């Protein structure tokens, strides 16, 4: 899809709205994408987002089970934070690629 | 301004695509692979924001029966796709030997654990945590003499096939029989 202008910076995104380059991510970028998903971010959201980024950058494949075991939030809580797409939405807001896992 | 444009486009795309809204999955078999196929599809739906109902019947009831749910097996006889590690063919006659089925089954479970696929009860935890619903078939529970107290706490109710169809309403609903 090319570029979108978020918080005054041009960010590269793909046609599903995921960031092409996770290093372009900032908390401001997260807030704008989250708003688009109808979510207003709290500290808890950011804890999850930072956890996802950390695991992604370490090369780990992410699953909701992994987030559930992170100690940040249980799976029910994760659904509460990102309704209708706990892993997809959180990954998009965290500026990492669309999850490629089936669980 | 550009952000706004994108919002509109993404939304339009969603509207045009007419995504699936509900899946109703029926599992009638109790081997590891049959039960997991149903669990993965149900959980996958919930994770995508698709409403999901999972209905267990006949031998599939093992997956929600407290006594059996965490010791499911995979059949080692008459499965032409069964291979030994390294892709060597698995002679059916081996599958008859005591302990082979249990060994193969625990190997399957450990392989799945490596992929972060949870045991049956934890998988059902994940499904219900996301709002998915699990049901048992009335006819089959009567036949196997099972009651709610014998079933996993994740089972919402024992229902008839008619009640199941009532749950399957909506234009963009699919019924999947595994």
Interface residues (C-beta under 8 A of the other chain):
Chain A: X1 X3 X4 X5 X6 X13 X17 X32 X36 X61 X63 X64 X65 X66 X68 X74 X75 X76 X79 X83 X84 X85 X86 X87 X88 X101 X102 X103
Chain B: X1 X2 X3 X6 X7 X9 X10 X40 X43 X44 X47 X48 X49 X115 X116 X117 X118 X122 X125 X126 X129 X130 X131
